[in-house]
Amino acid sequence: MFSSIRVRIILILAVIGFSGWYLYSNYQQSGSIVKLGLDLQGGMHLVLEVDDPEGLMSLEARSDAIDRSERIIRNRIDELGVEEPIVQKVGQDRLIVELAGVDDEERARELVGQTAMLEWKLVRSVSQVQAALPRIDRAIVATLGADSLRAIGRDIEVSPEESDEVADLLFRTDPDQDPADPEEDPEEAVVDEEAEAALQELEAEADLAAEELALRPFTSLLLTSEGDGEFLLLNEDFALARSFLAMPEVQAVLPREISLQFHWEPVAIGGRLYRALYVLERNPFITGEMLEDASATRDQQFNQAIVQFQLSRAGGRLFGDVTGRHIGDRIAIVLDNEVVSAPVVRSRIGARGQIELGQQDMEEARDLALVLRAGALPAPLRIMEERTVGPSLGQDSIDQGMRAGLIGLVLIVLIMIAYYRFTGVLAVLALSVYVMLVLGGLAALNATLTLPGIAGLILSIGMAVDANVLIFERIREELAEGRAVRTAVDEGFGHALSAIVDANITTLITALILFQFGTGPVRGFAVTLSIGIIASFFTALYVTRSLYLVYLRGKKAQDTLSI
């Protein structure tokens, strides 16, 4: 029996520990134990549809245009720095975009509403930009100042967490001190020589990186690449390098016929993430206006994923002329100023062509085909509905939700203890574990808490108590029939099990249906309700039972139960 109780307690503590760890991690990263949705922290809610005032597009064409736009908008929103935006197709021809915590509302409207720009550009040799790199570095230093660049370099080379970890080890309590000796201070610290050496090494690396960035701010970030016409840089340096290239002073010293543009996704090499920077011709030789269609398929000879595309007649002639003169060179496909792909020209290509993706899977091919069609989007998106939620309104919602939740919890605690006495105390303890598990579950799933989500959380609290009430009433019935306390508890849990399982499973199925077919707030309600149901099932049947076992371990057969 003791062994069984010990296993139960270890499991419960482990689950609580995991929940606490996820909550702590979320708090360290974002300053909040769970992510808050649009209605709680403020932001923008947009409803978009294809701008077709003359009604010339069919429903199928409008639906396809929305599918294309969804992928493009997701990539554009990354520029706003919005965490976990919601971009969701509704019906056949509408798109819902929710941007929680967005600061620049005007820029958000501009990015969401503009038409995608697809271009084909020739990839040039890195040698064509090598001579300009010193000029780029001098322009950055002259604009930002060497001291500012040194500070940036130190932040990049040594993270605050890494520095703090070594600094914490630098001083430690002297193990040779005698705590009983009044002349010695047991808290006196001594320098740890190994930690001091590690800290000095970190500082030396930071000084070197800072000086390098102050002298060659842009060039020091670039790495050589095996691909022709491209540089590599670490993904953590991507934001800094992009900010350098966006400076007007840097654009002014670049060769007139050359542009530097990043690949839109990082690539993993040797366990680290890198971003490619391509040297391209500034002007495209063809744009998305000449693209008529693109689709993903497999090559019948080698069974590799490929993307086939169809150009207009004029586009085919131009494309054939350029590819015929550049066999063996690379052509970059650029969408919204980011390189999507840069395949090598194997032969002359006319109005019909294909892009070979090698070992990449069909999902990558479908994404690329969707991107190509998006660049040929015949009409821009129009904002049909816009709602802006201010941070103060969001805070009011949080306060009201917390107030409702606390009032409900206090009433539940008082009623359970008043009605079920000591057994009610066990239920309250189990309920506290339940709250911890629900919050930990939201943090582990990286779920976003919304106002309807708070309603789902409160509803699941009621279901958690309901399960305990079923168990306690069954125990009362068994005790009324004269059974011993331990037997009554076992029978009570056993007989209540089927009713609890039926109630929880039917509610869980409903929540899953809401999640599958609902949108926005309805999904938030479904997520918290589902997590709450699973947590209540665990706490009612396992945690409460374990608390009973601990309580009854020292009881005799003739003892009574306070219920």
Sequence and secondary structure as in RCSB ss.txt:
>XXXX:A:sequence
MFSSIRVRIILILAVIGFSGWYLYSNYQQSGSIVKLGLDLQGGMHLVLEVDDPEGLMSLEARSDAIDRSERIIRN
RIDELGVEEPIVQKVGQDRLIVELAGVDDEERARELVGQTAMLEWKLVRSVSQVQAALPRIDRAIVATLGADSLR
AIGRDIEVSPEESDEVADLLFRTDPDQDPADPEEDPEEAVVDEEAEAALQELEAEADLAAEELALRPFTSLLLTS
EGDGEFLLLNEDFALARSFLAMPEVQAVLPREISLQFHWEPVAIGGRLYRALYVLERNPFITGEMLEDASATRDQ
QFNQAIVQFQLSRAGGRLFGDVTGRHIGDRIAIVLDNEVVSAPVVRSRIGARGQIELGQQDMEEARDLALVLRAG
ALPAPLRIMEERTVGPSLGQDSIDQGMRAGLIGLVLIVLIMIAYYRFTGVLAVLALSVYVMLVLGGLAALNATLT
LPGIAGLILSIGMAVDANVLIFERIREELAEGRAVRTAVDEGFGHALSAIVDANITTLITALILFQFGTGPVRGF
AVTLSIGIIASFFTALYVTRSLYLVYLRGKKAQDTLSI
>XXXX:A:secstr
 HHHHHHHHHHHHHHHHHHHHHHHHHHHHHSSSSEE HHHH EEEEEEEE  TT  S HHHHHHHHHHHHHHHHH
HHGGGT SS EEEEETTTEEEEEEET S HHHHHHHHHS   EEEEEB  THHHHTTHHHHHHHHHHHH HHHHH
HHHHHHHS HHHHHHHHHHHEEE TT  TT TTS TT EEE HHHHHHHHHHHHHHHHHHHHHHHSTTGGG B  
SSTTEEEEEGGGHHHHHHHHTSHHHHHHS TTEEEEEBSS EEETTEEEEEEEEEESS SEEGGGEEEEEEEE T
TT  EEEEEEE HHHHHHHHHHHHH TTSBEEEEETTEEEE  B  S   SEEEEE TT  HHHHHHHHHHHHHH
T SS EEEEEEEEE HHHHHHHHHHHHHHHHHHHHHHHHHHHHHHHHHHHHHHHHHHHHHHHHHHHHHHTT EE 
HHHHHHHHHHHHHHHHHHHHHHHHHHHHHHTT  HHHHHHHHHHHHHHHHHHHHHHHHHHHHHHHHH  THHHHH
HHHHHHHHHHHHHIIIIIHHHHHHHHHTT  TT     
